Amino acid sequence: MFEEFFTLEGRTASIHGDSTAGTYAFRPAWIKHGHYETLEETIWILRCDGVLVNLYSTDTWIDWGGTAENYDPETQAPIPSTLPLRSCKVGPGDPKLA
């Protein structure tokens, strides 16, 4: 199930950069949700093509991994994205953070 959002106002930070007003983001199916921090009250328009299921881990590290909490890592493992779709507003991406 994919997820996409458009930021109407506010600011949210992730390892891929800040999402501010006017930022669009797309997350393909089975891509692990990154760490996000709301820096300001934020309003998004959010769209998914099914029931939103956030795969998440605890004890995480920057490379890729962690302890699976709500999914089976053998049959439902998240697929690391090598080509994240970034809003032009955010600027060029750092391939080390993909």
C-alpha positions in Angstrom: 0.0 0.0 0.0 1.4 3.4 -1.0 1.3 6.6 1.0 1.7 10.1 -0.2 1.3 13.5 1.5 1.4 17.2 0.7 2.3 19.6 3.5 -0.1 22.5 3.8 1.6 24.2 6.8 4.1 23.4 9.5 7.4 21.6 9.5 8.3 18.0 10.1 11.9 16.6 10.1 13.2 13.2 8.9 16.6 11.8 7.9 15.6 12.9 4.3 15.2 16.6 5.3 12.5 18.9 6.5 8.9 18.9 5.1 7.6 22.4 5.0 4.6 24.0 3.4 4.5 23.0 -0.3 6.4 19.7 0.2 5.2 16.6 -1.6 6.3 13.1 -0.5 5.6 9.6 -1.8 6.3 6.3 0.0 5.9 3.1 -2.2 4.3 0.0 -0.7 6.3 -1.9 1.9 8.7 0.9 2.5 9.5 1.3 6.2 8.3 4.5 7.7 11.2 6.7 8.7 11.8 8.6 11.9 9.8 11.8 11.9 9.7 14.7 14.3 7.1 17.4 14.2 8.9 20.7 14.7 5.8 22.9 14.3 2.1 22.1 14.2 1.7 20.5 10.8 -1.3 20.0 8.5 -1.0 17.4 5.7 -3.2 16.1 2.9 -2.6 12.4 3.1 -3.6 9.7 0.7 -3.2 5.9 0.7 -4.5 3.2 -1.5 -5.7 1.0 1.4 -5.5 0.7 5.2 -2.5 2.5 6.4 0.0 0.1 8.0 3.2 1.7 9.4 6.0 -0.8 9.6 8.3 0.3 12.4 11.2 -0.9 14.4 12.7 -0.1 17.8 16.4 -0.1 18.6 17.1 1.3 15.1 20.3 2.4 13.5 20.9 4.6 10.5 22.1 1.8 8.1 18.9 -0.4 8.0 17.6 -2.7 10.6 16.1 -2.9 14.0 13.8 -5.2 16.0 10.5 -5.9 14.1 7.6 -4.9 16.3 4.4 -5.4 14.2 5.5 -7.3 11.2 7.2 -10.6 10.2 10.7 -9.6 9.0 10.9 -12.9 7.0 7.7 -12.4 4.9 6.9 -8.7 5.3 10.3 -7.1 5.4 10.4 -3.5 4.3 12.3 -2.8 1.1 14.9 0.0 1.3 14.1 2.5 -1.3 17.1 3.7 -3.3 15.2 6.3 -5.2 13.0 8.3 -2.9 10.7 10.8 -4.5 11.6 14.2 -3.1 9.8 17.5 -3.5 11.8 20.1 -5.6 11.2 22.4 -2.6 13.4 20.3 -0.4 16.4 20.4 -2.9 18.7 17.6 -4.1 18.8 14.4 -2.0 21.8 12.9 -0.4 22.2 9.4 -1.8 23.7 8.3 1.6 20.3 9.0 3.1 18.2 7.1 0.5 
